[in-house]
C-alpha cells in the first residue's frame, strides 16, 4: 500500500465510530473525492485479506473483520511494510522532499526537473515552494532563482546546517538513534562514526546523554558531507580561548582527528569549536542530582533571577502555583545554563519529543513558552520551540508532583429515604472514583440538618434540597448517569466551578465556512468586541501568540488564545468548520478559543486536561465536528470528563 492508503487504513483500525470522507480528507489532506477513490482501492485489498469497509449513509466508513486469522496476518504485514518515500503523496511530504533536495544539492535545481521527480504540475510545485520558502526564512536562508539554472538555497553555513538537521533528521518521535537520509554517508560509514563516538567518550570518561549523543552524531554527519562538498564553517565564535582550556575541547580535537583519518576529510579549526560547544551543553544537561541539594548549592543568583522571571510570567498567565517548587527550579537551572550558551553561539537543539509534548502536554508547553518569554523580557535571550519543549518536561513533572499532593475532597450522600437507595449510590460512587473522593457516609433528607456539613466539601443528593446549605449540592440519580458522574468529577477537581460553565451557548459557531486561520480569529474577535468581552487589541493579541508557535495540535484541533489575558471572564468559545483549513503545520476543523480572565486566580488544570483529552481522541473530535447544537456538543464534552 502507498502512504495514503496506509494512513486511511490506520485511521479505520483505530476508529471507535464511523469516519466520514470529510474527516479523512482533513487528516490526509486530500479532497473527499480522492478519499472515496482510495476507499475503493483499499476495500479491494482488504476483501482479499479477511476484512471489508462498510459505508453507512450519513455516518461514514467502518472497518469490519470477517476472518480474524487472515486479517491478523495482513495487519502484521502492513506494520512490517516500509512505504517507499520515492514519490511523496501529501503536500507536507513534498515540502520535506523539496527541502531535502535543495539543502543537500550543491548546485542549482530546475523547477521542471523537480516537478518531474514529484509527478506534479508546475502550478502544484510552485504552491509547494511557497511553503518551502516559509520554512527556509526561519533560518535566514533564501531560494536564489537564476534564469536557465534554477533554484539554490543560499545562506550562512551554520544556518543551513541547522535547517538540514531540523527538516531531514527531526522527523521521528523516538529518542533512539535517528539515521540520516540515505545519500548522507553509507550505512557502513554511519555505523563507523557511531562506534567511533562511543569509543571516544568511553576513553575520555565523558558522560553524555543519549539524546545529546544523537544530536552530536547528526551534527557530525552533516559536517562531514558539507565539508566534502566544499562548505566548511567560516568564522569562530567569541571566547574561543576560554573554550580551548576545557576538557571538552581536548575530546573534540581527538574526535576530529579520528574522523579525519576514517573519512578522508579535513576539518577546519572552527569545527572543533562547535563540537566543543555540543559537548559542553550535553555534559551540563546530563548532570544528575544524586542527593537533594539546596538551591544555593546548585543555582547561582544570575540563573535564579532568570528562572524567577520565567516562573512569574507563568503565574501571571496560568496560575499554576509552581514558583516555589525547588525541584523544578534546580532542574530548570541545570538546563538553562547550556541553553543560554547555545543561544549565544547560535547553536540549535533538536528535541525528538517535541510533537509528543505539544500534543499530550499542551498546558506544560504553553507554560514553557511563557517561561521563555519571561526570560527574554529581562535578558534578551530568546528560545525556540525545541528548547521550550525541554523546559516543558521540567514543568510537566512539577505539575504531576503538584497533582500527587492533591487533597481528597469529602462528600456526603443524601437520599429521600436513606439506607437502600443512598447505599446504592454510595457504592457506585466509591467504585467509580476510588481514591479521588472520600465519601464520609449517607443520610436521608430529614436528618440532613443534624449532619456536620462544615466537615465536607459538598453534598451529593438524589432529592431536591430546599434549605440553604453551607456547601455546594450536586444532584444525581440513584443510579448515576455519565452526566451525573461528570458533574461530580468537576467538583472533585474544581470545587464550585463545573467545566460546563466555561462553554457559553452564545459563543458556539457550528459548520462555518472560513477559509483560513486569520478569518477564524477575526470572527472570534469581532464577536467578542461586539459583546463587550474584548477590546480592539484582542485580534492582535491572538496573532502575537500564533507568531510564537502555532496553536494547532494535530487531530484537526486548534486552541488559540491571546498572548496575554484580555477578557473580563474566563470562557471557551468554539468554532467548527465545514472543511479543514491549514493552521501552522496541521489541518484544523475544530477550534477552541481559550480566554482567561485578567488577573485570574482560578485553577484551570481540569479545563486544560479536558481539552488535552479531546485532542487525543480522534473519534471524539470527529463527533464534535458533526454537532449542530450547543446541547449536542456539550453532551459529548461532558462524557469526556
N, C-alpha and C positions, 0 to 999 in steps of 0.2 A: 504493500500500500504506500501511496505517496504521503507526504507530511500532512496534507489537508484531510485526507480520508482517515488517517491515524488520529488526528485531533478530534474529528467528529466522533469517531468510534470511542475514544476515551471519555468524551462528554456523555455519550449514551450509556456507557457502562457505569459511570458514577452517578447518573441521574436517579432521583427518587420520584420524580414526576415527569410527565411527557415534556419534551423540549420542542419549541416551535422553530420554524425555519428562521424567523427574525432573530430569535435568541442566538441560534447557532451562527447566523451571519455576523452578529455583533462580536461573538467570541473569535471566530475565524477570520473576520474582516474581509468577507466577500459578499456578493449580493445574495438575496434569498433565492434567486433563480439558480445561481451556481450551487447553492446548498442543496436544492431539490435534485439537481443533476448528480451531485456527489452522493446523495442518499440512495439514488437508484443504483449507482455503481457499487456502493458499499453493501447495499442489500443483496446484490447478486453474489458478492464474495461471501457474505455471511450465510446465505442459503446453502452453500457447499460446505459450511463448517458448523452446522448444528444450531444456527440461530436465524433470526429474522428481524426486520424493522417494521413495526406496526404503526400505521398512520391513522390517527383519530381526528376527524373533522373538528376544528375549533379548539383542539387541545395540543396536538403536536405528535412527535415521534417517540416511540418506546421500543427498547430492545427486549426481545423475548428469546429465551433459550429453549430449544426443542430436544437437543441431545447434549447432555452435560459433558460426557467424555470427549466428544468431538470438539465442543466449544472450548473446553479447558485446554486441549492441545493447541487449538488455534490461538487462544489468549497467550499461552506461553510463547508461541512462535512470534506473535506481534511484539511482545515485550522484549524478545531477544533480537528482533529485526532492527537493523540500522537503516534509517531512512537516508537515502543519498542526498547530500546537500548541493549537488552539482547545479541544479536549476531551482532556485528558490521560488516558492509559490506565493507567499504572503508579502505584502508591502514592507513589513518590518524586516523580513528575511532579505529582501532585495536591497534594502538600505544597508544592512550589515555587510552583505556581499560587496556592494559598491565601495563602502568604506575600506574593506579589506583590500580590494583591488587597487584603489587609489593610494592608500597608505603604504602598501608594500611594493608598488611599482616604482622603479627608479626612472621611469620615463613617462611621456605623455600617453594618454589613452583616448582613442577616438570614441565619440558618442555612438556612432554606427556599430563599432566593434562591441561596445558594452551592451547595446540593445540586442544584438545578435546572440551574445552569450546568454542573456537572460530570457530570450524568446519573447520579448515585449516590443511594443511600438516605441518610436522616438518620443511620442507625447507622454506615454506612461513613464518612460525613463526620465524625462525632464521633470515630471512631478516628483519622482523618487529623489532626483538630485537636489531638489529644493530642501528636502528633509536632510540629505547628506550635508549640505552646506550649513544647515542649522546646527548639526552636531559638531562640525569642524570649527565653527565660530566660537564654541565654548573654549577651544584651545588656541584661539588666535591663529587658526590655520585657514588659508584661503584656497579656493579652487581657481587656479590660474588657467584661463582659456586662451589658447594660441591658435590662430587660424591655420588650418591644414595640418595641425599637430594634435589638437585635442585638449584634454584636461589634465592638470597635475596638481597634487596637494603641495602647497608651499608654506613654510613657517619655521619657527625656531626648532632646532633638532630635539631638544628635550620635550617640547610641547608635542611634537609629532610622536615621540616615543610614548608619552603619557596617553595620547589618543589611541595608539596601537594597543597598549595594554588594556585600556578600557573596553574598546569595541571588539577586539579579537580574542581576548582572554577572559574577560569578566562576564561570561555568558553562562556560567554554571552556578548553581546554588550550593554546590558541595564545597566543603572546606578541604577536600582531598586534592592531591596534586592535579593541577589543570594543565593539559597538554596544549602546546601552541598549534597553529594551523599546520597542515601537512607540508607546506612549502617553506617552513621556517625550521631548518635543520632536519636531518633524518631521524627516525626513531632511535637508531643506534647512537647518534650524536647526542640526542636529548638524554638518553639513559646514562651516557658517559658523563655529561655535565652534572646530572643529578647526583650520581655517586661521588663525583669529584667534590661537590659541595658538602656532602655528608662526611666524607673523609677529612676535609679541611677543618670542619667545626669540631669533629671528634678530636683531632690532633691538637687544636688550639684551646680545647675545653671552653668553647664559647657557646653558651646556651642560646638557642633561637627558637621561637615558637613556630608551629607548623605553618600557620598562615603567613607569617613573615618569611619563612623559608620559601614558600610558594611565590611570594612577591619578588624575592631576590632572584629566584630561578627564572621567572618571567622577564625580569629586567635584563638578565644576562643573555637570555635567548635573543631578545630584541637587539641588545647591544652588539652581539656577535654578527647578526645579519646586517644591521645598519652600517657597521664598520666595514664589513666585507663589500657592501655596496658603495662605499666611499662617503659615508655620512657620520663622521665622528662628532662628539660634543666639542664645542669650541667655547673657551672662556671658563674660568674656575670661579666658584663661589667665594664669598668673603670668609675671613677667619680660617683660611686653609692651613696656616702654620699651626694653629691650635688643634686642628683635626689630625695633623701629622704626628702629634705627640701621643695619640691614643693607641691602645692595643688593637682596636678595630681597624685602624689604618694598616697596621702590620699584617693583619689577617687578609685585608683587601689586596694588598700588594702580592702576598704569597699566592692567593687565589688567582689573581690576574696572570701571574707568570705561568701557572699550571694550565690555565685556559689557553694562553698564547701558544704553548707547546702542543696541546691537544688539538687545537682547531686552526693552527697556522694563521693566526690573526694578530695584529699589533695593536694593543690598547694604548691610547694616549694617557697622560697623567690625569687628565680630567675625569676619566672613567674610574680611576682608583678613588677619587674624592667622593663620587656619587655612590660607589659601593660601600665606602666607609659610612656615609650617611644612612644607607639602608641598614647596616649592621648596628649602628648606634641606636636608631629608632627601634629596631627589632629587639635589641637587648633590654632596653628600658621597658618596652611594652610587655615583655615576657616575665619581668621580675615577679617573684611570688612572695607573699607575706606568710612566713612560717608561723609567726606568733601574732598576737594582736597588739600592734604598736599604738602609741598615742599619735595624734595628728602632728604634734610638734616634731616627732622623730622622722616623719615621712614628708610632710607638706611644708615647704618654705613659705614665707609671708607673701612673696610675689604671686606664686601659684594660687595660694589660698584666696588672695584678693580677687583673682580672675574667676575661680570656682564660685566664690561668694556672689560675684556679679551675675554669673550664669544662672545659679540657683535662684537668686532673687528675681531674675527675669521669668523663670519657670513659675514661681509662686504668684507673680503679678498677673499671669495669664491663665494658669491652670490650677493653682491652689492645691498642689499635691502633698504638701507638708513634708518635703524631703530635705529642707535646708539644714536640718540638724543631724542628719544621718552620717555619722563619722565614717562608716564603712564605705558609703558612697563617695564621700569627699576624698578618702585615701585612694580608692580605685580610680576616680577621675584624675587625681593628681599624677598618678603613675602613667596614665595615658596622655595627659595634657602636655607634659614636657616634650616628649618626642614629636607630638602633633605640632607644636609650635615650631620645632626645628624643621619639620617637613614643610611647613608653610614658608618659613624664611628662606629655605633653599629651593623653593618652588618644586618640591617633590610631591607626587600624588601617592595615594594609598588605595589599594583595591580591597573592597570588603565583599567577599563572596556571599555573605549572608544578607546583603542589603535588601534585596527584594523580599526575602522572608521576614525581615524585621519590619519593613514598611507594611506588609500585608497582615502580619499576625500581631504586631505590637505598635499600631499607629499612634497610640497615646504616648508611649515611650519615645517614639521617633519624633513626634511633634514637640515633646518636651526637650529633646536633644537639639532641635532647631532653635528653640528659644534660648537654650543654654549657650549655643554658639553665638546667637545674636547678642546676648548679654556680654560675652567675652569680647566680641568685636566692638561693642559700644565703648569699652574702656581701654582697649589695647590696639584696635585697628587690625587685629589678626582675624582673618576670615576663613572659615572651614566649609568644605564641600559636603555633599551628601554621604560619601563613603566614610569620611571621618565622623560625621554625625551619627552614622549607623553604629559605630563603636561606642560613642557616648550613650546611645540608646540602650546598649546592652547593660551598661552600669546602672542607668536609670531604671530600666525594666526590672533588674534584680532588686533594686531598692523598693520598687513598688510591690514586688512579690513579698519581700520581708515585711513591709507595712501591712499587707493583706494577712500574713500569718499571725500578726499581732491583733487581728480583728477580735473585738469583744462581742461574744454572742448576745443577741437580743433575747429578751424574755417575753413570753406571751401567755395569756390566759384564755382558755377556750370556754365560750358561753353558748348554751343551747336553751331551748324553750323549756324542756322538761328535765334536762340534766343527764344523768348517768348514761343511758343507752346510746342515744344519738351523739352526745358530746364525746363519749369514749371512741365511737366510730371515727369521728373527725380527728380526735386526738391522735390515734394510732396511724391514721392515714398521713397526717402532717409529720409525725415522728419518722415514719418510713421515708417520706419524700425529702425532708430537709436534713435529717440526720443531725450532725454536729453544728449545722449552721444556725439552728434555732433551739432555744431552751424553752420547753413547754412546762410551766410551773404547776399546771393542773387544769381541772374542769369545774364548771359550776353551772347552775341554772339561773335564769334571769331573776328570779325572786331573791336569790341570795347574793346578787352581784354587788349591791351597795355595802355589804359587810366584808367584802374582799379588800385586801391591802393593795389597791391599784397603784400606789406610788412605787411599788417594787417591780412593776412590769413596764415594758416599753410600749406595748399595745395589746389590744383585745381582739380576738377573732371570734365572731359571733354568727350563728345561723339564724338569729331572730333580730328584728329591728329594736334598737335601744333608744328610748326617747329621752332619757336623762342625760345631762351633760356630764361627760367623764373627763378626768384629768389627763387621759391618754388617748391616742387615736384608736378608732374602731374600724376593723376590716370585716366586711360581710362576706360570708362564703356559704355554699351549700353543704349539707351534711356529708354528701359525697362530693368533695370539691372538684370543680371543673378545672381545665387548664388555665382559663382566665382567672379563676379564684387563686390558684397557686401562683400565677404570675404577679397578682396584686400583693400577695403576702410576701413574695420574694423581694419586691420593690421596697417594702417597709423594713425587711431584714437589713438591706444594704443602704437604704436612703431615708429611713425614718418616715417623715411625713410628706415626702415628695415623690409620688409614683411617677415612673418614667412616662406614662401616657400623657401627663400634664405638659411635657415638653413639646409634644407634637400637636400643633394647632390646626384645627379644621380649616381656618381661613387662609392657611399658608401651605396648602397642598395643591399641586397643579399636575394633573394626570394627562398622559399621552400628548405632550406638547411637541411642536414641530420645529424646535430650534435647530439651527444648522451647525453651531459650534459652541465652544465653551463660553466665549465672550457674550453671546446672545443670552445664554442661560444666566450668567452672572448679572448682566444688565437688567434682565427681567426681575430677578430677586431684588435688586437694588431699587428699581422703580417702584415695586410693590411696597417695600418696607419704608421708603421715603414717603410715599403717599399715605401710609398708615401712621406716620409719625414715629415709627420704630427706629429709624436711622436718618442720618443727615446726608448731605450731598457728597461727603467724603467716603461713604460706605463702599461704593464700587471700586474706588482706587485702593482702599484697604484690602479688598478681596484680590485685586490684581497684584498688589505688592506681595501678598502671601504666595500666590501662584509663581511669582518670579523667584522665590526662594527655592521651591520644589513643587512640582505639580501635585495636587491633592487627589489624583486618581490612583486607586489601589488595586486595579485588576478586577476581574469578575464583573465588569460593567458598572462599578460603583465609584463615585467621587464624593468626597466630604469637604467641600470648600468652606472657608471661614476667613474673616478679616484678620489681618496680621496683628492687630491689637483689638481688644474688646470695644465695640461701638454702640451696643444697644442697651436699652433700659431694662430688659428682661433676658433670661436665658430660654432659648427655644430652638426647635429644629424645624426648618421649612423643607418641603420635599418637592421634587420635580421629577417626573418620569417622561421619557421621550419615545416618540413613535419609532424612531430609528437611532441606532448608536451613533455617537459623534466621537471625533478624535479629541482626546484630552491628555496632553503630555504624551507618554509612550503607550497609553492604553485607550481602548474604546470604552465609552460610558453611555449608559442608558438610564441609570438611577442616581439621582443627586440628592444628598442630604446637606443642606446649608446649616451649619452649626454656628449659632450666635450665643456668646456668653456675655452675661450682664457685666457692665463696667464695675470694677471693684468687687466682683463676686467672690464670696467665700464658700460657695456650695461645693459639696463633694460630688463630682461628676463622673467618678470612675465607673459606676454602673451604667451610665449612659454611654460612655466610650466602649465599655465591654459589649454592650448590646450592638453597637454599630460594627465592632470587630467581628462579632459572631455572624452578623448578616453578610459582611464582606466575604467571609469564608464559607458561605452556604450558597453555591450557585443556584440550587433549586429554589431556595427562599427568594433570592434576587429575582429569579425568573417569575415567581408568583407575584411579587410586589410590582414588577413592571407591568403586569397584566391588569392590576387593580384599576377600578374606575371610581371608587368612592372612598371617603375617609374611613368609614366603619370597616369596609373590606380590608383596607390597608392595615389598620390598627389591630384587627383580629390576628393577622399574620405576625405583626411585630411583637405583640404580647405573647404569642406562643413561643417565640424565640427566647424570651426571657423567662 
